[in-house]
């Protein structure tokens, strides 16, 4: 456990020294939100209809955009090799790295999502559903994305491949996430949706770190 | 005997690097792997560290198959690779703090003492990306001063070091071996370990055999 926090502290310190990494996903998210109404239609009734889908797609792509970097620098400077020859738990290490990625992507997106929702005229009763669905859904995106990042870390041009690998895994999260917001905006119960998102999260939290560790070993050893 | 390698076979890009290759590293011994560029020196060291799966053959650590005692092995081994594993955004002190977290065996002296030993006293608060290549190398090598591990696996440890730095590291290797440790390393530098002969393993000959 103390090793988890040591790894988390290191990653957050690195993020703090490279502040662009925090701003990138957020800027992307906000830009989509600002440009979409300009490009399609600024009509409030239209925007409130598509709000749930657009916000969730923007959040998903913002996560995907930043997930490639989770292991990249550690691979490039040899830190990853040192992690693999360590006798410490790789499970805890990987979990800490994914958690720090979530803190700078999904968590921040969830925090600013009400602002974006306002720009899309989402009914106020949908705000809670939006924030909750992002808080429960985006950690899954980080976990699944990290599997793709670990598999492609040794490839020079892994960018396209990672999207192909990871997008199919993202689809259930997108469907239930956007569904939560839609149900919330119409004043329906969102418990069922949140329970499903939570179940997907627990499932990926249990199994994804093993897949990530295995993928990292394959990438480094071959 | 500490590490034993039996019948190692490795091929890379359809070129056989070693076949039927057996050797062992004993306690209190320095082994230098020599060979041309591309002869497989780094590949060999990566196989010994468990960082490569591209081989067939058996590895034994203190008489037991390495796969069975991997955790113990990692606790008693220190690997310094081509890439130093030093983060440019972190200071030397922060880098070493992380390395100590990663490898609990790095507690022979304090981090401050290790930094002093590698001549980085006064640089502990400077981000590593603004240090010179040799100084960054020294940050990675500071682990040698901290390490209690009996087996050191060093891949080109002297790259970018100045003459004084190299002779300090040679003296350090000598004292490590004097305490019963073993070292296997690659370097193109003429190794002079005070009071100790270095056993060479020539990979060019291994490939011919």
Interface residues (C-beta under 8 A of the other chain):
Chain A: X3 X6 X7 X10 X13 X14 X17 X18 X73 X76 X77 X78 X79 X81 X82 X83 X84 X85 X86 X87 X88 X220 X221 X222
Chain B: X49 X50 X51 X52 X53 X54 X71 X72 X74 X75 X77 X79 X81 X82 X83 X84 X85 X86 X87 X88 X89 X90 X94 X98 X99 X101 X102 X103 X104 X127
